[in-house]
Amino acid sequence: MTRQAIFCLLALFLIPAAHAENIKDALNHQYKNQILALRSPFTAGDQKFDPAGHPLNAAPSSGWLLYGGIYVERLNLSSDTLRLEGPRAVFTDEKKKGKPILVRFSKSVRVEIHLDQSLKSLDDAEALMGRVFFLGPDAAEHARPEFRRADDTTADDQIYDYQQSGIAAPKATFTPEPDFSEEARREKFQGNVILSVVVDKMGNVARIRLEKAAGHGLDEHAMEAIKGWRFTPGTRNGEALAVREPLGVGFNLY
């Protein structure tokens, strides 16, 4: 084999590899150390998707579904898989050294998007990611952790805000207090967790979204406790409705 033939053969392998490396570098520059929210609920184990963005793992049909985002610590691209890894997390409103404080809710989660062919451009890569993650201007809204009842069928346009004219807000009837987290107790940390809660027509909690995190394990404890709270439903003209309202949970040691 001539030297020219060897060079051409090497080019066939090296040029696509270098192109993929460029796409990977661009994706890392764009999304590493950012929170990306999944369009679908988290499932057990690795989060796997086909090229169309459809989950390959079935979501639970009962209990609660968990939505939210991961903090991207690692991103890698091969010929058949785009892989992102990082914990479920959210940024707080507070800052440390000019940067938002990150609250982690889990160990590292792996998201794998399987490819039917190698990505040809950064636009192709971002289109692929957009099928799995929210990337638009409302992406930060979807990154907030949210529990939803798996059996809840209330459409978004059927949920009313408690401040809307003529709406009577739900009233709590059973509100067991959440436990203090061991981490917060150990560090003698006190704080408030701010949530928004959707109460359905039956007075059951249907959705719980974290609006402002306290950290130190208190957010998870607050959300777990509220799953079991009971309400009389919100109404309009005497008719029961699904209503979203804010809810604050305070954790005080003394």
NULUMLO-753604 format. One record per residue (C-alpha): residue in one letter; x, y, z. Coordinates in Angstrom, 3 decimals. Each point is the difference from the previous one (the first is absolute). Layout:
<rs>
{r 'A' {X Y Z}} ...
</rs>
This chain:
<rs>
{r 'M' {0.000 0.000 0.000}} {r 'T' {1.393 3.406 -0.978}} {r 'R' {0.589 2.801 2.475}} {r 'Q' {-2.759 2.049 -1.654}} {r 'A' {-2.479 -2.871 0.345}} {r 'I' {0.886 -0.400 3.684}} {r 'F' {-0.477 3.740 0.531}} {r 'C' {-3.437 -0.096 -1.659}} {r 'L' {-1.026 -3.002 2.060}} {r 'L' {1.028 1.689 3.229}} {r 'A' {-1.900 3.116 -1.012}} {r 'L' {-3.188 -2.030 -0.405}} {r 'F' {0.225 -0.936 3.676}} {r 'L' {1.523 3.121 1.517}} {r 'I' {-2.113 2.715 -1.618}} {r 'P' {-3.378 -1.313 1.311}} {r 'A' {1.563 -0.558 3.427}} {r 'A' {1.368 3.542 0.064}} {r 'H' {-3.388 1.357 -1.120}} {r 'A' {-1.773 -1.866 2.807}} {r 'E' {2.570 1.350 2.467}} {r 'N' {-0.765 3.541 -1.164}} {r 'I' {-3.738 -0.550 0.540}} {r 'K' {0.680 -1.463 3.448}} {r 'D' {2.181 2.992 0.929}} {r 'A' {-2.707 2.417 -1.148}} {r 'L' {-2.668 -1.830 2.010}} {r 'N' {2.216 0.013 3.089}} {r 'H' {0.570 3.733 -0.413}} {r 'Q' {-3.736 0.583 -0.311}} {r 'Y' {-1.441 -2.343 2.631}} {r 'K' {2.634 -1.129 2.503}} {r 'N' {-0.640 1.368 3.503}} {r 'Q' {-3.571 0.834 -1.004}} {r 'I' {-3.270 -1.582 1.168}} {r 'L' {-1.943 -1.711 -2.779}} {r 'A' {-3.604 -1.031 0.635}} {r 'L' {-1.323 -3.244 -1.435}} {r 'R' {-3.247 0.117 -1.961}} {r 'S' {-1.040 -3.338 1.520}} {r 'P' {-0.024 -1.217 3.608}} {r 'F' {3.014 -1.690 1.540}} {r 'T' {-0.027 -3.794 0.071}} {r 'A' {2.031 -2.489 2.012}} {r 'G' {3.607 -0.450 -1.137}} {r 'D' {1.484 1.682 -3.066}} {r 'Q' {-2.267 2.291 -2.010}} {r 'K' {0.039 -1.400 -3.544}} {r 'F' {-1.528 1.510 -3.148}} {r 'D' {-0.272 -0.901 -3.667}} {r 'P' {1.006 2.480 -2.768}} {r 'A' {-3.545 1.410 -0.066}} {r 'G' {0.242 0.884 3.701}} {r 'H' {-2.373 -2.734 1.155}} {r 'P' {0.870 -1.550 3.393}} {r 'L' {1.137 -3.619 -0.199}} {r 'N' {-0.880 -0.625 3.669}} {r 'A' {-3.655 -0.153 1.010}} {r 'A' {-1.172 2.559 2.556}} {r 'P' {-1.825 -1.379 3.063}} {r 'S' {-3.763 -0.289 -0.402}} {r 'S' {-0.723 0.640 3.687}} {r 'G' {1.426 2.104 2.793}} {r 'W' {1.822 3.188 -0.890}} {r 'L' {1.907 1.178 -3.070}} {r 'L' {3.062 2.186 0.497}} {r 'Y' {0.859 2.763 -2.475}} {r 'G' {2.953 2.370 -0.014}} {r 'G' {3.536 0.370 -1.239}} {r 'I' {3.564 -1.178 0.384}} {r 'Y' {3.095 2.113 0.549}} {r 'V' {2.261 -0.963 -2.898}} {r 'E' {3.425 -0.966 1.335}} {r 'R' {1.043 -2.217 -2.911}} {r 'L' {-1.009 -0.149 -3.657}} {r 'N' {1.367 -2.476 -2.506}} {r 'L' {-0.801 -0.784 -3.622}} {r 'S' {0.753 -3.213 -1.888}} {r 'S' {-1.154 -1.256 -3.377}} {r 'D' {-3.137 -1.570 1.479}} {r 'T' {-0.703 1.773 3.319}} {r 'L' {-0.192 3.487 1.508}} {r 'R' {0.497 -0.392 3.735}} {r 'L' {-0.436 2.588 2.760}} {r 'E' {0.642 -0.582 3.711}} {r 'G' {-0.639 1.953 3.165}} {r 'P' {-2.226 0.152 3.084}} {r 'R' {-3.604 1.109 0.145}} {r 'A' {0.380 3.551 1.241}} {r 'V' {-1.324 3.542 0.146}} {r 'F' {1.573 3.422 0.498}} {r 'T' {-1.086 2.092 2.971}} {r 'D' {-0.672 3.747 -0.134}} {r 'E' {2.982 0.564 2.295}} {r 'K' {3.537 0.469 -1.285}} {r 'K' {3.469 -0.841 1.249}} {r 'K' {2.954 1.841 -1.506}} {r 'G' {-2.349 1.382 -2.633}} {r 'K' {-1.286 -3.396 -1.136}} {r 'P' {-3.384 -1.637 0.759}} {r 'I' {0.157 -2.727 2.629}} {r 'L' {-0.697 -3.486 -1.328}} {r 'V' {-2.190 -2.396 2.013}} {r 'R' {0.498 -3.658 -0.929}} {r 'F' {-2.804 -2.524 0.446}} {r 'S' {1.682 -3.207 -1.141}} {r 'K' {3.198 -1.695 -0.989}} {r 'S' {0.991 0.169 -3.652}} {r 'V' {-2.759 -0.836 -2.501}} {r 'R' {0.870 -1.195 -3.503}} {r 'V' {-2.013 1.100 -3.022}} {r 'E' {0.673 -1.947 -3.207}} {r 'I' {-1.392 1.065 -3.376}} {r 'H' {0.525 -2.728 -2.567}} {r 'L' {0.810 1.016 -3.583}} {r 'D' {-1.013 -1.708 -3.220}} {r 'Q' {2.878 1.760 -1.760}} {r 'S' {2.956 2.208 0.890}} {r 'L' {-0.836 3.653 0.601}} {r 'K' {0.993 2.156 -2.970}} {r 'S' {-0.124 3.457 1.598}} {r 'L' {-0.560 1.932 3.195}} {r 'D' {-3.508 0.874 -1.233}} {r 'D' {-0.760 -3.726 -0.283}} {r 'A' {1.320 -0.545 3.521}} {r 'E' {-2.103 2.809 1.468}} {r 'A' {-3.097 -1.208 -1.849}} {r 'L' {0.569 -3.440 1.516}} {r 'M' {0.422 1.436 3.492}} {r 'G' {-3.104 2.124 -0.455}} {r 'R' {-2.055 -3.168 -0.377}} {r 'V' {1.137 -1.173 3.446}} {r 'F' {0.584 3.258 1.914}} {r 'F' {-1.744 3.359 0.233}} {r 'L' {2.387 2.455 -1.681}} {r 'G' {-2.269 2.984 -0.671}} {r 'P' {-0.531 3.215 1.978}} {r 'D' {-2.204 -1.830 2.535}} {r 'A' {2.647 -2.649 0.709}} {r 'A' {0.763 1.342 3.502}} {r 'E' {-3.678 -0.337 0.954}} {r 'H' {0.039 -3.705 -0.862}} {r 'A' {3.261 -0.586 1.887}} {r 'R' {-1.741 0.434 3.355}} {r 'P' {-0.588 -3.420 1.610}} {r 'E' {-3.654 -0.998 -0.124}} {r 'F' {-1.944 -3.027 1.192}} {r 'R' {-3.179 -0.949 -1.851}} {r 'R' {-2.434 -2.738 0.852}} {r 'A' {0.301 -2.714 -2.643}} {r 'D' {-3.793 -0.398 -0.102}} {r 'D' {-0.749 3.716 -0.304}} {r 'T' {-1.695 0.894 -3.288}} {r 'T' {-0.443 3.735 0.587}} {r 'A' {1.100 1.945 -3.085}} {r 'D' {2.137 3.111 0.465}} {r 'D' {-2.740 2.235 -1.388}} {r 'Q' {-2.409 -1.362 2.630}} {r 'I' {2.152 1.202 2.907}} {r 'Y' {-1.052 3.384 1.399}} {r 'D' {2.097 2.456 1.969}} {r 'Y' {-1.210 0.750 3.505}} {r 'Q' {0.184 3.759 -0.736}} {r 'Q' {-2.332 -0.150 -3.003}} {r 'S' {-3.230 1.931 0.365}} {r 'G' {-2.793 -2.082 1.500}} {r 'I' {2.262 -2.826 1.166}} {r 'A' {-0.255 -1.176 3.611}} {r 'A' {3.352 -1.550 0.931}} {r 'P' {0.267 -3.545 1.419}} {r 'K' {0.090 -0.314 3.784}} {r 'A' {2.289 -2.437 1.779}} {r 'T' {-1.691 -2.521 2.292}} {r 'F' {2.832 -2.462 0.729}} {r 'T' {3.589 1.262 0.137}} {r 'P' {2.454 -2.291 1.826}} {r 'E' {3.318 1.775 0.500}} {r 'P' {3.038 -1.205 -1.945}} {r 'D' {2.935 -1.487 1.832}} {r 'F' {3.164 2.026 0.450}} {r 'S' {2.820 -1.382 -2.140}} {r 'E' {3.013 -1.471 1.771}} {r 'E' {2.321 2.211 -2.035}} {r 'A' {-1.797 3.206 1.027}} {r 'R' {-0.185 -1.132 3.640}} {r 'R' {3.698 -0.852 0.021}} {r 'E' {0.919 3.385 -1.456}} {r 'K' {-2.617 1.824 2.111}} {r 'F' {-1.480 1.426 -3.183}} {r 'Q' {-3.451 1.590 -0.075}} {r 'G' {-1.871 1.212 -3.041}} {r 'N' {-3.154 0.272 -2.054}} {r 'V' {-0.955 -2.072 -3.013}} {r 'I' {-2.285 1.753 -2.498}} {r 'L' {-2.199 -2.227 -2.160}} {r 'S' {-2.979 0.226 -2.277}} {r 'V' {-2.677 -2.666 0.369}} {r 'V' {-2.812 -1.054 -2.320}} {r 'V' {-3.041 -1.279 1.885}} {r 'D' {-2.403 -1.935 -2.227}} {r 'K' {-3.801 -0.028 0.010}} {r 'M' {-0.044 -2.703 2.666}} {r 'G' {2.249 1.890 2.392}} {r 'N' {3.032 -2.199 -0.690}} {r 'V' {3.463 1.410 -0.623}} {r 'A' {0.658 -0.634 -3.703}} {r 'R' {3.245 1.925 -0.558}} {r 'I' {2.750 1.372 2.230}} {r 'R' {2.581 2.321 -1.538}} {r 'L' {3.040 1.405 1.769}} {r 'E' {0.107 3.772 -0.483}} {r 'K' {2.773 0.959 2.426}} {r 'A' {2.397 -2.560 1.448}} {r 'A' {1.438 0.069 3.506}} {r 'G' {2.437 -2.876 -0.477}} {r 'H' {1.424 -2.292 2.695}} {r 'G' {-2.645 -2.645 -0.729}} {r 'L' {-2.915 2.192 1.099}} {r 'D' {-1.490 0.356 -3.484}} {r 'E' {-0.410 -3.755 -0.439}} {r 'H' {-1.524 -0.366 3.471}} {r 'A' {-2.494 2.790 -0.661}} {r 'M' {-1.093 -1.445 -3.339}} {r 'E' {-0.341 -3.523 1.379}} {r 'A' {-2.176 1.184 2.883}} {r 'I' {-2.304 2.048 -2.222}} {r 'K' {-0.801 -3.038 -2.131}} {r 'G' {-2.236 -1.126 2.870}} {r 'W' {-1.677 3.333 0.772}} {r 'R' {-3.742 0.344 -0.523}} {r 'F' {-2.084 3.031 -1.006}} {r 'T' {-3.502 1.052 -0.737}} {r 'P' {0.212 0.832 -3.717}} {r 'G' {0.010 3.473 -1.442}} {r 'T' {-3.242 1.170 -1.560}} {r 'R' {-1.541 2.510 -2.380}} {r 'N' {-3.700 0.696 0.306}} {r 'G' {-0.255 -3.048 2.250}} {r 'E' {1.617 -2.359 -2.550}} {r 'A' {3.132 -1.886 1.028}} {r 'L' {3.098 0.740 -2.094}} {r 'A' {3.661 -0.903 -0.162}} {r 'V' {1.859 2.983 1.467}} {r 'R' {3.696 0.856 0.328}} {r 'E' {1.073 1.963 3.064}} {r 'P' {3.314 0.836 1.729}} {r 'L' {1.008 -1.759 3.171}} {r 'G' {2.802 0.713 2.441}} {r 'V' {1.425 -2.605 2.378}} {r 'G' {2.160 1.271 2.845}} {r 'F' {2.644 -2.063 1.753}} {r 'N' {1.022 1.337 3.401}} {r 'L' {2.131 -1.717 2.604}} {r 'Y' {-1.040 2.159 2.942}} 
</rs>
